[in-house]
């Protein structure tokens, strides 16, 4: 029964880590960058750790390869490699330490430690031989009385605690990654990441105490070795959430902005542009980029029909409704653009209407001629929010009244 519960818990953590890792790997294809690739790699390694640690999987691997506890080797090696990944990430996140020379020096300092530790672990594990029976999650205490198994565990735990301390120091402190002002939006995620790494210290402490006691035939602390996996699992979940949170937040923002831009697209869509927009739930970044490009293309096509009269009347109406001293230039500019686009839409919908007086096409306004702002996404969102603003509706109805409804047959009688 306990094995079934532990298998379910480990598989759940493995799936969470794998999902976050695959998501990061997909993002890495469209956003090249070493930190994103390393993040995907560490999450996939963590997924492999919890998959192989699941008692059912652990025993299946041992039976298939005739080495009952063989899965303990890749589990321990992958845990240490995960710590190496985390250590490297903190170097890449720090702007003063990720320069080419500083990064090369750091890698030259730390890579030999991880390499020697992994090599020593493999040698000691192979020297211990295929001991049995299978002991998932408690291999360390079950065979700690064997010198080579004890050496394997002590090498692993020593290297792991050194990596943990170095990584946490990189994150915290007055010059740590968390204290940097360059990316305040990542501060919470970095704190979660540092907390997850620190949780591994509890795993090391519990496992080390149980292993040292078991090596002296004192098995009173064997339960700590299994309980330590609770902290390890918590560390993996917290780290996965911390590393995935920026991507999840960005995806939610992309979907929200995509929905907000749909009313603007409906205004600027030209006849014949009836192709359905790609769904935002499938690839939010692509869907948002797609709708932004289509809107921008159509706005550029519509500029010859932009009227100074529209802009002037929007400003006059805005000053009338709002405080005479109101000077929100960004909002006023968005109102002008939204009114001009709705006006063009009204004219295109009633192309046979009389276009006299102020409705005569004239040269584009200064705003249109100067081009769109650099922050195109933010600007379009402001315009989309103004499409149905009362100021815009009032001005458009004044300059281009909506066509009269076509009388029905009964009304004509």
C-alpha positions as CSV (number, residue, x, y, z in Angstrom):
1,X,0.0,0.0,0.0
2,X,2.8,2.4,1.0
3,X,4.6,1.6,-2.3
4,X,1.5,2.5,-4.3
5,X,1.1,5.8,-2.5
6,X,4.8,6.7,-3.0
7,X,4.7,5.6,-6.6
8,X,1.7,7.9,-7.2
9,X,3.3,10.9,-5.4
10,X,6.6,10.4,-7.3
11,X,4.9,10.1,-10.7
12,X,2.8,13.2,-10.0
13,X,6.0,15.2,-9.2
14,X,7.6,13.7,-12.3
15,X,4.7,14.8,-14.5
16,X,4.7,18.3,-13.1
17,X,8.4,18.7,-13.7
18,X,8.2,17.2,-17.2
19,X,5.3,19.5,-18.1
20,X,7.2,22.6,-17.0
21,X,10.4,21.4,-18.7
22,X,8.6,20.6,-22.0
23,X,7.0,24.0,-21.9
24,X,10.3,25.7,-21.4
25,X,11.9,23.6,-24.2
26,X,9.1,24.7,-26.6
27,X,9.7,28.4,-25.6
28,X,13.4,27.9,-26.1
29,X,12.8,27.2,-29.8
30,X,11.3,30.6,-30.4
31,X,13.3,32.5,-27.8
32,X,16.9,31.5,-28.1
33,X,18.9,31.8,-25.0
34,X,21.1,29.6,-22.8
35,X,19.2,30.2,-19.5
36,X,15.9,29.0,-21.0
37,X,17.5,25.8,-22.4
38,X,19.2,25.1,-19.0
39,X,15.9,25.7,-17.2
40,X,14.2,23.1,-19.5
41,X,17.1,20.7,-19.0
42,X,17.0,20.9,-15.1
43,X,13.3,20.4,-15.1
44,X,13.5,17.3,-17.3
45,X,16.4,15.9,-15.2
46,X,14.2,16.4,-12.1
47,X,11.4,14.6,-13.8
48,X,13.7,11.7,-14.5
49,X,14.7,11.6,-10.8
50,X,11.2,11.2,-9.6
51,X,10.2,8.8,-12.3
52,X,13.1,6.4,-11.5
53,X,12.5,6.9,-7.7
54,X,8.9,5.7,-7.9
55,X,9.0,2.3,-6.2
56,X,7.3,0.5,-9.1
57,X,9.6,2.0,-11.7
58,X,12.7,1.5,-9.5
59,X,11.9,-2.2,-9.1
60,X,11.1,-2.6,-12.8
61,X,14.5,-1.2,-13.8
62,X,16.3,-3.4,-11.4
63,X,14.5,-6.6,-12.6
64,X,15.0,-5.7,-16.2
65,X,18.8,-5.2,-15.8
66,X,19.4,-7.9,-13.1
67,X,20.8,-5.2,-10.7
68,X,18.1,-4.7,-8.0
69,X,19.2,-1.2,-6.9
70,X,20.7,0.1,-10.1
71,X,18.2,3.0,-10.4
72,X,19.8,4.5,-7.3
73,X,22.9,5.5,-9.4
74,X,21.1,7.6,-12.0
75,X,18.8,9.1,-9.4
76,X,21.7,10.3,-7.3
77,X,23.7,11.5,-10.3
78,X,20.7,13.3,-11.8
79,X,20.1,15.0,-8.5
80,X,23.6,16.3,-8.4
81,X,23.4,17.4,-12.1
82,X,20.2,19.3,-11.2
83,X,22.1,21.2,-8.6
84,X,24.8,21.9,-11.1
85,X,22.2,23.3,-13.5
86,X,20.8,25.5,-10.8
87,X,24.2,26.7,-9.9
88,X,24.9,27.6,-13.5
89,X,21.6,29.4,-13.9
90,X,22.4,31.7,-11.0
91,X,25.6,32.6,-12.8
92,X,23.8,33.3,-16.1
93,X,21.1,35.4,-14.3
94,X,23.7,37.7,-12.7
95,X,24.7,40.5,-15.1
96,X,28.1,41.1,-13.5
97,X,29.0,37.4,-13.5
98,X,27.6,36.3,-16.8
99,X,30.2,38.1,-18.9
100,X,32.3,35.7,-21.1
101,X,35.4,35.8,-18.9
102,X,33.6,35.7,-15.6
103,X,31.5,32.8,-16.7
104,X,34.4,30.9,-18.1
105,X,36.3,31.3,-14.8
106,X,33.3,30.2,-12.8
107,X,32.8,27.1,-15.0
108,X,36.5,26.3,-14.8
109,X,36.2,26.5,-11.0
110,X,33.1,24.4,-10.4
111,X,32.9,22.0,-13.4
112,X,35.8,19.8,-12.0
113,X,34.0,19.5,-8.7
114,X,30.9,18.1,-10.3
115,X,32.8,16.0,-12.7
116,X,35.0,14.4,-10.1
117,X,32.0,13.8,-7.8
118,X,30.0,12.0,-10.5
119,X,33.0,9.9,-11.5
120,X,33.7,8.9,-7.9
121,X,30.0,8.1,-7.4
122,X,30.0,5.8,-10.4
123,X,33.2,4.1,-9.4
124,X,32.1,3.4,-5.8
125,X,28.6,2.3,-6.9
126,X,30.1,-0.2,-9.4
127,X,32.6,-1.4,-6.8
128,X,29.8,-2.1,-4.4
129,X,28.3,-4.5,-7.0
130,X,24.6,-5.5,-7.5
131,X,23.6,-5.7,-3.9
132,X,20.0,-6.6,-3.1
133,X,17.1,-6.8,-2.6
134,X,15.6,-3.7,-4.1
135,X,15.2,-0.9,-1.6
136,X,13.5,2.1,-3.3
137,X,14.0,5.4,-1.3
138,X,15.9,3.5,1.5
139,X,18.8,2.1,-0.5
140,X,21.2,4.4,1.4
141,X,20.3,3.2,4.9
142,X,19.7,-0.4,3.9
143,X,23.2,-1.0,2.6
144,X,25.1,1.8,4.5
145,X,27.1,-1.0,6.3
146,X,28.8,-1.8,3.0
147,X,32.0,0.4,2.7
148,X,31.5,1.2,-1.0
149,X,27.8,2.1,-0.6
150,X,28.7,4.4,2.4
151,X,31.4,6.0,0.2
152,X,29.0,6.5,-2.6
153,X,26.4,8.2,-0.3
154,X,29.0,10.4,1.4
155,X,30.5,11.6,-1.9
156,X,27.0,12.3,-3.2
157,X,25.8,14.2,-0.1
158,X,29.1,16.2,0.3
159,X,29.0,17.4,-3.4
160,X,25.3,18.2,-3.1
161,X,25.6,20.3,0.0
162,X,28.5,22.2,-1.5
163,X,26.4,22.9,-4.6
164,X,23.4,24.0,-2.5
165,X,25.4,26.4,-0.4
166,X,27.1,28.0,-3.4
167,X,23.8,28.3,-5.3
168,X,21.9,29.9,-2.4
169,X,24.8,32.3,-1.9
170,X,24.5,33.3,-5.5
171,X,20.8,34.0,-5.1
172,X,20.8,35.9,-1.7
173,X,22.9,38.6,-0.1
174,X,23.4,42.3,-1.1
175,X,24.9,41.3,-4.4
176,X,22.7,38.2,-5.0
177,X,20.5,37.7,-8.0
178,X,17.4,38.4,-6.0
179,X,18.6,41.9,-5.0
180,X,19.2,43.0,-8.6
181,X,17.0,45.8,-9.9
182,X,17.2,44.9,-13.6
183,X,14.3,42.4,-13.5
184,X,11.9,43.2,-10.6
185,X,9.2,41.0,-12.2
186,X,11.4,37.9,-11.6
187,X,12.1,38.7,-7.9
188,X,9.4,36.5,-6.6
189,X,10.3,33.6,-8.9
190,X,13.9,33.9,-7.8
191,X,12.9,33.8,-4.2
192,X,10.9,30.6,-4.8
193,X,13.9,29.1,-6.6
194,X,16.3,29.9,-3.8
195,X,13.8,28.5,-1.2
196,X,13.5,25.3,-3.3
197,X,17.3,24.9,-3.3
198,X,17.4,25.5,0.4
199,X,14.8,22.8,1.0
200,X,17.4,20.3,-0.4
201,X,19.4,21.0,2.7
202,X,16.7,19.3,4.8
203,X,16.9,16.4,2.4
204,X,20.7,16.2,2.8
205,X,20.5,16.6,6.6
206,X,17.9,13.8,7.0
207,X,19.6,11.4,4.6
208,X,23.1,12.1,6.1
209,X,22.0,11.4,9.7
210,X,20.2,8.2,8.7
211,X,23.1,6.9,6.6
212,X,25.8,7.6,9.2
213,X,23.7,6.0,11.9
214,X,22.9,3.0,9.7
215,X,26.6,2.5,8.9
216,X,27.0,1.9,12.7
217,X,24.1,-0.6,12.7
218,X,21.9,2.0,14.3
219,X,18.6,1.9,12.3
220,X,16.5,4.2,14.6
221,X,16.7,7.0,12.0
222,X,15.9,4.9,8.9
223,X,12.6,6.7,8.6
224,X,14.4,10.0,8.0
225,X,15.8,8.7,4.7
226,X,12.3,8.1,3.4
227,X,10.9,11.3,5.0
228,X,13.7,13.3,3.4
229,X,12.1,12.7,0.1
230,X,9.2,14.8,1.2
231,X,11.5,17.8,1.3
232,X,13.1,16.7,-2.0
233,X,9.6,16.5,-3.6
234,X,8.6,19.9,-2.1
235,X,11.9,21.3,-3.5
236,X,11.1,20.0,-7.0
237,X,7.5,21.4,-7.0
238,X,8.6,24.8,-5.6
239,X,11.4,25.0,-8.1
240,X,9.2,24.0,-11.0
241,X,6.6,26.6,-10.1
242,X,9.3,29.3,-9.6
243,X,10.9,28.5,-12.9
244,X,7.6,28.2,-14.8
245,X,5.8,31.2,-13.2
246,X,7.3,33.9,-15.5
247,X,6.3,31.8,-18.5
248,X,2.8,31.1,-17.1
249,X,2.3,34.8,-16.3
250,X,3.5,35.8,-19.8
251,X,1.1,33.3,-21.4
252,X,-1.8,34.5,-19.4
253,X,-1.0,38.1,-20.4
254,X,-0.7,37.1,-24.1
255,X,-4.1,35.4,-24.0
256,X,-5.7,38.4,-22.2
257,X,-4.2,40.9,-24.6
258,X,-5.3,38.7,-27.6
259,X,-8.9,38.8,-26.4
260,X,-8.7,42.6,-25.8
261,X,-7.5,43.2,-29.4
262,X,-10.3,41.3,-31.1
263,X,-12.7,44.3,-31.1
264,X,-10.0,46.4,-32.8
265,X,-9.4,43.7,-35.4
266,X,-13.1,43.7,-36.1
267,X,-12.9,47.4,-36.8
268,X,-9.9,47.4,-39.1
269,X,-10.6,44.1,-41.0
270,X,-11.0,44.7,-44.7
271,X,-13.5,43.0,-47.0
272,X,-12.4,39.4,-47.7
273,X,-10.3,39.1,-44.5
274,X,-12.5,36.5,-43.1
275,X,-9.8,33.9,-42.2
276,X,-10.3,32.8,-38.6
277,X,-7.8,34.0,-36.0
278,X,-5.6,31.2,-34.5
279,X,-6.8,30.2,-31.1
280,X,-4.9,31.8,-28.2
281,X,-5.1,28.7,-26.0
282,X,-2.9,26.7,-28.3
283,X,0.0,29.1,-28.8
284,X,-0.7,32.4,-27.1
285,X,2.5,34.1,-28.2
286,X,1.9,33.2,-31.9
287,X,-1.8,34.1,-31.7
288,X,-1.0,37.5,-30.2
289,X,1.8,38.2,-32.7
290,X,-0.5,37.2,-35.5
291,X,-3.3,39.5,-34.6
292,X,-0.9,42.4,-33.8
293,X,0.7,42.1,-37.3
294,X,-2.7,41.9,-39.1
295,X,-4.0,45.0,-37.2
296,X,-0.8,47.0,-37.9
297,X,-0.9,46.0,-41.6
298,X,-4.5,47.2,-41.9
299,X,-3.9,50.4,-40.0
300,X,-1.1,51.3,-42.4
301,X,-3.5,50.6,-45.3
302,X,-6.2,52.8,-43.8
303,X,-4.0,55.8,-43.2
304,X,-4.9,57.6,-46.4
305,X,-8.5,57.8,-45.2
306,X,-7.6,59.3,-41.8
307,X,-9.1,62.8,-41.3
308,X,-7.9,65.8,-39.4
309,X,-11.6,66.6,-38.7
310,X,-12.0,63.3,-36.8
311,X,-8.9,64.1,-34.6
312,X,-10.0,67.7,-34.0
313,X,-13.5,66.7,-33.0
314,X,-12.3,63.9,-30.7
315,X,-10.1,66.4,-28.9
316,X,-12.9,68.9,-28.6
317,X,-15.3,66.3,-27.3
318,X,-12.7,64.9,-24.9
319,X,-12.1,68.4,-23.5
320,X,-15.8,69.0,-23.1
321,X,-16.5,65.8,-21.2
322,X,-13.4,65.8,-19.1
323,X,-11.8,68.5,-17.1
324,X,-10.6,71.3,-19.3
325,X,-7.1,70.9,-17.9
326,X,-7.0,67.1,-18.6
327,X,-3.8,66.3,-20.5
328,X,-3.6,62.5,-20.8
329,X,-1.9,62.6,-24.2
330,X,-1.6,58.8,-24.5
331,X,-5.3,58.3,-23.9
332,X,-6.2,61.1,-26.2
333,X,-4.1,59.8,-29.0
334,X,-5.7,56.3,-28.6
335,X,-9.1,57.9,-28.8
336,X,-8.2,59.8,-32.0
337,X,-6.9,56.6,-33.6
338,X,-9.9,54.5,-32.5
339,X,-12.3,57.2,-33.9
340,X,-10.5,57.5,-37.2
341,X,-10.6,53.7,-37.6
342,X,-14.2,53.4,-36.8
343,X,-14.9,56.3,-39.1
344,X,-13.2,54.5,-41.9
345,X,-15.1,51.4,-41.1
346,X,-18.4,53.3,-41.3
347,X,-17.4,54.8,-44.7
348,X,-16.4,51.4,-46.0
349,X,-19.7,49.9,-44.8
350,X,-21.7,52.6,-46.6
351,X,-19.5,53.3,-49.6
352,X,-22.3,54.7,-51.5
353,X,-23.1,57.4,-48.9
354,X,-22.5,61.1,-49.8
355,X,-18.9,62.1,-48.8
356,X,-19.2,65.9,-48.8
357,X,-17.8,68.6,-46.5
358,X,-15.7,67.2,-43.7
359,X,-16.2,63.7,-44.9
360,X,-14.0,64.3,-47.9
361,X,-10.8,62.3,-47.7
362,X,-7.8,64.5,-46.9
363,X,-4.2,64.0,-46.0
364,X,-3.4,61.8,-43.0
365,X,-3.0,63.6,-39.7
366,X,0.3,64.3,-38.1
367,X,-0.1,61.4,-35.7
368,X,-0.7,58.9,-38.5
369,X,2.2,60.2,-40.5
370,X,4.6,60.0,-37.6
371,X,4.0,56.2,-37.4
372,X,3.0,54.0,-34.5
373,X,4.8,54.2,-31.2
374,X,7.6,51.8,-30.4
375,X,5.4,50.0,-27.8
376,X,3.1,48.8,-30.5
377,X,1.4,46.1,-28.3
378,X,0.7,48.6,-25.5
379,X,-0.5,51.2,-28.0
380,X,-2.9,48.9,-29.8
381,X,-4.3,47.7,-26.4
382,X,-5.0,51.4,-25.5
383,X,-6.7,51.9,-28.9
384,X,-8.7,48.7,-28.5
385,X,-10.0,49.9,-25.1
386,X,-11.2,53.1,-26.8
387,X,-13.0,51.5,-29.7
388,X,-16.4,51.8,-28.0
389,X,-15.6,54.8,-25.8
390,X,-18.5,57.3,-25.7
391,X,-16.3,60.1,-27.1
392,X,-15.4,57.9,-30.1
393,X,-19.0,56.9,-30.7
394,X,-20.3,60.5,-30.5
395,X,-17.7,61.8,-33.0
396,X,-18.2,59.0,-35.5
397,X,-22.0,59.3,-35.4
398,X,-21.7,63.0,-35.9
399,X,-19.3,62.8,-38.9
400,X,-20.7,59.7,-40.5
401,X,-24.2,58.9,-39.3
402,X,-25.2,55.3,-39.3
403,X,-27.3,54.3,-42.4
404,X,-31.0,54.4,-41.9
405,X,-32.5,51.0,-41.4
406,X,-34.0,49.4,-44.5
407,X,-37.9,49.5,-44.2
408,X,-39.6,46.1,-44.0
409,X,-42.3,45.1,-46.4
410,X,-45.0,45.9,-43.8
411,X,-43.6,49.3,-43.1
412,X,-43.5,50.2,-46.8
413,X,-47.3,49.6,-47.0
